[in-house]
Amino acid sequence: MIQKFNRSDRRALKFPAVHPCEGVSPEILLSSLITLSQRICNYQSKLFVTQRRNARETVRQIGILLVYFEEIRDRGLTLSGSFVLCFSELHLTFQKILFLLEDCGREGARLWMLMKSEFVAMQFRMLIRAVATALDVVPLSLIDVGGEVKELVELVARQARKAKFELDPDDERASRRVLFILYQLEKGIEPELSSVKRVLDYLEIRSWSDCNKEIKFLEEEIGFDCSDSDERESPLLSSLVGLTSYCRGVIFEALDNRNAEEQTDARCNVVETLSCLNPHDFRCPISLELMTDPVTVSTGQTYDRSSIEKWLRAGNMLCPKTGEKLRSKELVPNSTLRKLIQQFCVNNGISISSTKSESRSHDITRTIVPANPAASEAMRFLSKFLARRLVFGTAEQKNKAAFEIRLLAKSNIFNRSCLVEAGTIPPLLNLLSSTSKSTQENAIAALLKLSKHTTGKKVIFESGGLSSILNVLKRGLSLESRQVAAAILFYLSSVKEYRKLIGEVPEAIPDLVELIKEGSTCGKKNSVVAIFGLLLYPKNHQKVLEAGAVPLLFDILASSDNAELIADALAVLASLAENFDGTLSILQITSSLPLLTRSLRSSTSRAGKEYSVSILLSLCINGGVEVVAVLAKDPSLMAPLYSLSTDGTSHTSKKACSLLKILHRFHETSASGLMSPAAPHERFVPVW
């Protein structure tokens, strides 16, 4: 009867649907009511930093009623219809009281409960008066529970009717102090640390991890709020995230929960799969959600139609991503990208309709400013503070600053922009030569996040950072650092001119290939996708072949069980196979054709199948009749080829059809005895 809800089921101070106890026997109802009361009474020893008096008084009154309920149960008394009706109402109200107490004592919710203290006090008042209303109809004279117990119940009813449950004056003063601090930030005034510390002390936020829990909670609440149509609380939540992030970075020196945070963050240091090249580009820069209707504006940037239209309706005529002035409001549909996104959704089992209906409408200003000016200024102040720490701090302070940047830049475009603008990249690059393993890991991980920013890539190169990153790739103090360095090279290679510069460094590609040998699955993946990015510059093809990448890529196909890694390896092989030298290197691998045909037949990802078709077609074109003869003997190829010719993307469908025509032509000419081994390249030309 008692419903249990996880944190993910509801947002704070929002009651889920709780239903009356209809059709339940009086015995079960009483038992459930006792259990609920006991759970409420367990909060007697809970620390409430706000709503202390209201929570304590509520628990006290429910505790008295618990005695009454237990007396009825212990005596085995029979409940009449009027009792059942009353107890059903109490059961409903007690559920809501329990939710309210859970929220008041929720880990990480202290600042939010403070800012909502007036609303919370009103909720306590309403719920206790609901208890009073239910007790008014209890026919105490009809049941024998003893005079003393009856008197206690009557006392509770009287107190519940008269209880004021007002806003605690201390809570009110503290919330006003927070509002004043936010006002200062909005005006571009950095608040006095003593004033901020008074708030933190009042809320008993006394450590880095305490502050970090507050940030995580507020960010979760923003997620809940953005799913609502009105988004009324997003600005306040955003400003509080900015304030708590500022506090975490500036006030708390000791990292008392760093290991857990680093382990969590380490899982994010894997470059996205190449199943569709770079899915990061499939997210709208405004909403950060997967685009369902991508359109291109006059600056050449692409956004989801609904997001950019909302931006334009707000009167903005600057490109959200570049800041350039838009020459017109014309939105050009990007049909090619739309098809890639649709294919990405198919490959990963994502419903496009559900993606569209469930996507959260993030505030449109998250690309260049947060939803609230206070958050914007707090982030700017914090970025400048961290930049100074990276230059002038002690070794431990520099390490902590790098770690803060690593967290702040993880998923927020505006944060990255502020950190780049504040000049954090050059000192982070200097930290890569640190003899401290932790410092190097934090610095390289922070640079990875900043390298996703367009200006961040430019600053890394202009600061001479390539040599430092390549040095970590080769000689990093930990495997994790080396793997992250490879991921940075992938993001840098997204810039056309940087592919050439990276490839011109003699050790760059060989060191990436070496990491494929030594790295974990994460490291192999980062190396493979970095190599793929460099292959977009044609002159790097030969360097990849000379570094011995092909045998290692086939080792992945033969031994790995990671579908994404296999798809990435196939993507690189598909690129290499497009020219004759790449084809020759692939065919020198004894098991190359069996492994490729196996990938085509059994790959669990559609992208893997499509890359396999691309490789096999290139091998037929560049390798000639001998390759075709081997493939033509394998009848199991026909089913997946026919499937892709009808169900694959437009580009893949054409390739599958071309390969089928080559194989059919081989069978026809072989049967007629006209097949000649000469001039294979002229015979097997793809049909597009």
Backbone hydrogen bonds, N-H to C=O, Kabsch-Sander energy under -0.5 kcal/mol:
donor,donor_aa,acceptor,acceptor_aa,energy
3,Q,1,M,-0.7
9,D,6,N,-1.6
10,R,6,N,-0.6
10,R,7,R,-0.8
14,K,11,R,-1.4
22,E,20,P,-1.8
24,V,21,C,-0.7
29,L,25,S,-2.4
30,L,26,P,-2.4
31,S,27,E,-2.3
32,S,28,I,-2.5
33,L,29,L,-2.2
34,I,30,L,-2.3
35,T,31,S,-2.1
36,L,32,S,-2.6
37,S,33,L,-2.3
38,Q,34,I,-2.5
39,R,35,T,-2.2
40,I,36,L,-2.1
41,C,37,S,-2.6
42,N,38,Q,-1.5
43,Y,40,I,-1.6
44,Q,41,C,-2.0
45,S,42,N,-0.8
46,K,43,Y,-1.0
48,F,46,K,-0.6
49,V,47,L,-0.6
55,A,51,Q,-2.6
56,R,52,R,-2.4
57,E,53,R,-2.7
58,T,54,N,-2.1
59,V,55,A,-2.4
60,R,56,R,-2.1
61,Q,57,E,-2.2
62,I,58,T,-2.2
63,G,59,V,-2.1
64,I,60,R,-1.6
65,L,61,Q,-1.8
66,L,62,I,-1.9
67,V,63,G,-1.3
68,Y,64,I,-1.4
69,F,65,L,-2.5
70,E,66,L,-2.7
71,E,67,V,-2.0
72,I,68,Y,-1.9
73,R,69,F,-2.2
74,D,70,E,-3.0
75,R,71,E,-1.7
76,G,72,I,-0.6
76,G,73,R,-1.1
77,L,72,I,-1.8
84,V,80,S,-2.1
85,L,81,G,-2.2
86,C,82,S,-2.1
87,F,83,F,-3.1
88,S,84,V,-2.1
89,E,85,L,-1.7
90,L,86,C,-2.3
91,H,87,F,-2.6
92,L,88,S,-1.9
93,T,89,E,-2.2
94,F,90,L,-3.0
95,Q,91,H,-1.7
96,K,92,L,-1.4
97,I,93,T,-2.3
98,L,94,F,-2.6
99,F,95,Q,-2.0
100,L,96,K,-2.3
101,L,97,I,-2.6
102,E,98,L,-2.4
103,D,99,F,-2.1
104,C,100,L,-2.3
105,G,101,L,-1.8
106,R,103,D,-1.1
109,A,106,R,-1.8
113,M,109,A,-2.6
114,L,110,R,-1.9
115,M,111,L,-2.2
116,K,112,W,-1.5
117,S,114,L,-1.5
120,V,116,K,-2.6
121,A,117,S,-2.4
122,M,118,E,-1.8
123,Q,119,F,-1.9
124,F,120,V,-2.3
125,R,121,A,-2.2
126,M,122,M,-2.5
127,L,123,Q,-2.4
128,I,124,F,-2.3
129,R,125,R,-1.9
130,A,126,M,-1.5
131,V,127,L,-1.6
132,A,128,I,-2.1
133,T,129,R,-2.3
134,A,130,A,-2.0
135,L,131,V,-2.4
136,D,132,A,-1.6
137,V,133,T,-0.5
137,V,134,A,-1.0
138,V,135,L,-1.4
140,L,138,V,-1.9
142,L,139,P,-2.0
143,I,140,L,-1.3
145,V,143,I,-1.1
150,K,146,G,-2.0
151,E,147,G,-2.4
152,L,148,E,-1.8
153,V,149,V,-2.1
154,E,150,K,-2.5
155,L,151,E,-2.2
156,V,152,L,-2.4
157,A,153,V,-2.3
158,R,154,E,-2.3
159,Q,155,L,-2.7
160,A,156,V,-2.9
161,R,157,A,-1.7
162,K,158,R,-1.6
163,A,159,Q,-2.2
172,E,168,D,-2.4
173,R,169,P,-2.3
174,A,170,D,-2.3
175,S,171,D,-2.6
176,R,172,E,-2.0
177,R,173,R,-2.0
178,V,174,A,-1.9
179,L,175,S,-2.3
180,F,176,R,-2.1
181,I,177,R,-2.1
182,L,178,V,-2.5
183,Y,179,L,-2.1
184,Q,180,F,-2.4
185,L,181,I,-2.2
186,E,182,L,-2.4
187,K,183,Y,-1.6
188,G,185,L,-1.9
189,I,184,Q,-3.1
190,E,188,G,-0.5
195,S,192,E,-0.5
196,V,192,E,-1.8
197,K,193,L,-2.8
198,R,194,S,-1.5
199,V,195,S,-1.3
200,L,196,V,-2.1
201,D,197,K,-2.8
202,Y,198,R,-2.1
203,L,199,V,-2.1
204,E,201,D,-0.9
205,I,200,L,-2.8
206,R,204,E,-1.0
208,W,254,A,-0.5
211,C,207,S,-2.1
212,N,208,W,-2.4
213,K,209,S,-2.1
214,E,210,D,-1.5
215,I,211,C,-1.9
216,K,212,N,-2.3
217,F,213,K,-2.3
218,L,214,E,-2.4
219,E,215,I,-2.5
220,E,216,K,-2.0
221,E,217,F,-2.3
222,I,218,L,-2.1
223,G,219,E,-1.8
224,F,220,E,-2.1
225,D,221,E,-2.9
226,C,222,I,-2.8
227,S,223,G,-0.7
227,S,224,F,-0.7
228,D,225,D,-1.4
234,S,231,E,-0.6
237,L,233,E,-2.6
238,S,234,S,-3.0
239,S,235,P,-2.2
240,L,236,L,-2.2
241,V,237,L,-2.1
242,G,238,S,-2.1
243,L,239,S,-2.2
244,T,240,L,-2.9
245,S,241,V,-2.4
246,Y,242,G,-2.0
247,C,243,L,-2.4
248,R,244,T,-2.7
249,G,245,S,-2.0
250,V,246,Y,-2.7
251,I,247,C,-2.0
252,F,247,C,-1.3
253,E,251,I,-0.7
256,D,254,A,-1.1
258,R,255,L,-0.7
261,E,257,N,-1.5
262,E,258,R,-3.0
263,Q,259,N,-2.4
264,T,260,A,-2.0
265,D,261,E,-2.7
266,A,262,E,-2.5
267,R,263,Q,-0.9
267,R,264,T,-0.6
268,C,265,D,-2.0
269,N,266,A,-1.6
276,C,273,T,-0.5
277,L,274,L,-2.0
278,N,276,C,-1.2
281,D,278,N,-2.4
282,F,279,P,-1.9
283,R,280,H,-1.1
284,C,289,E,-3.2
288,L,284,C,-2.8
291,M,282,F,-2.7
295,V,303,Y,-3.0
296,T,332,V,-3.0
297,V,301,Q,-2.4
300,G,297,V,-2.1
303,Y,295,V,-2.7
305,R,293,D,-2.0
308,I,304,D,-2.3
309,E,305,R,-2.5
310,K,306,S,-1.6
311,W,307,S,-2.0
312,L,308,I,-2.5
313,R,309,E,-2.5
314,A,310,K,-1.2
315,G,312,L,-2.0
316,N,311,W,-1.4
319,C,324,E,-3.7
323,G,319,C,-2.6
326,L,317,M,-3.0
332,V,296,T,-2.5
332,V,330,E,-0.5
334,N,294,P,-2.6
335,S,333,P,-1.0
338,R,334,N,-2.0
339,K,335,S,-2.0
340,L,336,T,-2.0
341,I,337,L,-2.6
342,Q,338,R,-2.4
343,Q,339,K,-2.4
344,F,340,L,-2.6
345,C,341,I,-2.4
346,V,342,Q,-2.0
347,N,343,Q,-2.8
348,N,344,F,-1.7
349,G,346,V,-1.1
350,I,345,C,-3.0
352,I,350,I,-0.6
355,T,351,S,-2.5
356,K,352,I,-2.2
357,S,353,S,-2.2
358,E,354,S,-2.6
359,S,355,T,-1.3
361,S,226,C,-1.2
362,H,360,R,-1.7
366,R,363,D,-1.8
367,T,364,I,-0.8
368,I,365,T,-0.6
369,V,365,T,-3.2
376,S,372,N,-1.8
377,E,373,P,-2.6
378,A,374,A,-2.4
379,M,375,A,-2.2
380,R,376,S,-1.8
381,F,377,E,-2.8
382,L,378,A,-2.4
383,S,379,M,-2.6
384,K,380,R,-2.2
385,F,381,F,-2.1
386,L,382,L,-2.7
387,A,383,S,-2.3
388,R,384,K,-2.1
389,R,385,F,-2.2
390,L,386,L,-2.2
391,V,387,A,-0.9
391,V,388,R,-0.5
392,F,388,R,-3.3
393,G,389,R,-2.0
398,K,394,T,-2.7
399,N,395,A,-1.9
400,K,396,E,-2.4
401,A,397,Q,-2.4
402,A,398,K,-2.3
403,F,399,N,-2.1
404,E,400,K,-2.3
405,I,401,A,-2.3
406,R,402,A,-2.2
407,L,403,F,-1.7
408,L,404,E,-3.0
409,A,405,I,-2.4
410,K,407,L,-1.2
413,I,411,S,-0.6
414,F,366,R,-0.8
416,R,412,N,-1.9
417,S,413,I,-2.3
418,C,414,F,-2.6
419,L,415,N,-2.5
420,V,416,R,-2.6
421,E,417,S,-2.5
422,A,418,C,-2.1
423,G,420,V,-1.4
424,T,419,L,-1.8
428,L,424,T,-1.8
429,L,425,I,-2.5
430,N,426,P,-1.7
431,L,427,P,-1.5
432,L,428,L,-0.6
432,L,429,L,-1.0
433,S,430,N,-1.3
434,S,431,L,-1.9
437,K,435,T,-0.6
440,Q,436,S,-2.4
441,E,437,K,-2.3
442,N,438,S,-2.5
443,A,439,T,-2.5
444,I,440,Q,-2.6
445,A,441,E,-2.1
446,A,442,N,-2.2
447,L,443,A,-2.2
448,L,444,I,-1.8
449,K,445,A,-1.7
450,L,446,A,-2.1
451,S,447,L,-2.1
452,K,448,L,-0.5
452,K,449,K,-1.0
453,H,450,L,-1.4
457,K,453,H,-2.1
458,K,454,T,-1.4
459,V,455,T,-2.7
460,I,456,G,-2.3
461,F,457,K,-1.9
462,E,458,K,-2.9
463,S,459,V,-1.9
464,G,461,F,-1.7
465,G,460,I,-3.0
468,S,464,G,-0.6
469,I,465,G,-2.4
470,L,466,L,-2.7
471,N,467,S,-1.9
472,V,468,S,-1.7
473,L,469,I,-2.3
474,K,470,L,-1.7
475,R,471,N,-3.4
476,G,472,V,-2.0
482,R,478,S,-1.8
483,Q,479,L,-2.4
484,V,480,E,-2.1
485,A,481,S,-2.2
486,A,482,R,-1.7
487,A,483,Q,-1.6
488,I,484,V,-2.2
489,L,485,A,-1.9
490,F,486,A,-1.5
491,Y,487,A,-1.8
492,L,488,I,-2.6
493,S,489,L,-2.1
494,S,491,Y,-1.1
495,V,492,L,-1.8
496,K,494,S,-0.6
498,Y,495,V,-0.7
499,R,495,V,-1.4
499,R,496,K,-0.5
500,K,496,K,-0.9
501,L,497,E,-1.5
502,I,498,Y,-2.8
503,G,499,R,-2.3
504,E,500,K,-1.5
505,V,501,L,-0.5
505,V,502,I,-1.4
508,A,505,V,-1.5
509,I,505,V,-0.6
511,D,507,E,-2.3
512,L,508,A,-1.7
513,V,509,I,-2.4
514,E,510,P,-2.3
515,L,511,D,-1.7
516,I,512,L,-1.1
517,K,513,V,-1.0
518,E,514,E,-1.7
519,G,515,L,-3.1
524,K,520,S,-3.1
525,K,521,T,-2.3
526,N,522,C,-2.5
527,S,523,G,-2.4
528,V,524,K,-2.8
529,V,525,K,-2.5
530,A,526,N,-1.9
531,I,527,S,-2.4
532,F,528,V,-2.2
533,G,529,V,-2.2
534,L,530,A,-2.0
535,L,531,I,-1.9
536,L,532,F,-0.6
536,L,533,G,-1.0
537,Y,534,L,-1.7
540,N,537,Y,-2.4
541,H,538,P,-1.7
543,K,539,K,-0.5
544,V,540,N,-2.1
545,L,541,H,-2.1
546,E,542,Q,-2.7
547,A,543,K,-1.5
548,G,545,L,-1.4
549,A,544,V,-1.6
552,L,548,G,-0.8
553,L,549,A,-2.2
554,F,550,V,-2.0
555,D,551,P,-1.7
556,I,552,L,-1.7
557,L,553,L,-1.7
558,A,554,F,-2.0
559,S,555,D,-2.2
560,S,556,I,-2.4
563,A,561,D,-0.8
566,I,562,N,-2.4
567,A,563,A,-2.4
568,D,564,E,-2.3
569,A,565,L,-2.5
570,L,566,I,-2.4
571,A,567,A,-1.9
572,V,568,D,-1.9
573,L,569,A,-2.2
574,A,570,L,-2.5
575,S,571,A,-1.6
576,L,572,V,-2.4
577,A,573,L,-2.5
578,E,575,S,-0.9
579,N,576,L,-1.4
583,T,579,N,-2.2
584,L,580,F,-2.7
585,S,581,D,-2.2
586,I,582,G,-2.1
587,L,583,T,-2.6
588,Q,584,L,-1.2
589,I,586,I,-1.4
590,T,588,Q,-0.7
592,S,589,I,-2.0
595,L,591,S,-2.3
596,L,592,S,-2.4
597,T,593,L,-2.7
598,R,594,P,-2.0
599,S,595,L,-2.1
600,L,596,L,-2.1
601,R,597,T,-2.0
602,S,598,R,-3.1
603,S,599,S,-1.9
609,K,605,S,-1.6
610,E,606,R,-2.4
611,Y,607,A,-2.7
612,S,608,G,-1.9
613,V,609,K,-2.1
614,S,610,E,-2.0
615,I,611,Y,-2.4
616,L,612,S,-2.6
617,L,613,V,-2.5
618,S,614,S,-2.1
619,L,615,I,-2.6
620,C,616,L,-2.0
621,I,617,L,-2.3
622,N,618,S,-3.0
623,G,619,L,-2.6
624,G,620,C,-1.3
627,V,624,G,-0.7
628,V,624,G,-1.7
629,A,625,V,-2.8
630,V,626,E,-1.5
631,L,627,V,-2.3
632,A,628,V,-2.8
633,K,629,A,-0.8
633,K,630,V,-0.7
634,D,631,L,-1.7
637,L,634,D,-1.6
638,M,635,P,-1.1
641,L,637,L,-2.0
642,Y,638,M,-2.9
643,S,639,A,-2.3
644,L,640,P,-2.4
645,S,641,L,-2.0
646,T,642,Y,-0.9
646,T,643,S,-0.7
647,D,643,S,-3.0
648,G,644,L,-1.7
653,S,649,T,-3.3
654,K,650,S,-1.7
655,K,651,H,-1.7
656,A,652,T,-2.9
657,C,653,S,-2.3
658,S,654,K,-2.4
659,L,655,K,-2.4
660,L,656,A,-2.3
661,K,657,C,-2.3
662,I,658,S,-2.1
663,L,659,L,-2.3
664,H,660,L,-2.8
665,R,661,K,-2.7
666,F,662,I,-1.9
667,H,663,L,-2.2
668,E,664,H,-2.4
669,T,665,R,-2.7
670,S,666,F,-2.6
671,A,667,H,-2.2
672,S,668,E,-1.5
673,G,669,T,-0.6
673,G,670,S,-0.8
674,L,669,T,-2.2
675,M,669,T,-1.0
682,E,679,A,-0.7
683,R,679,A,-1.0
684,F,680,P,-2.0
685,V,683,R,-1.0
688,W,686,P,-0.7
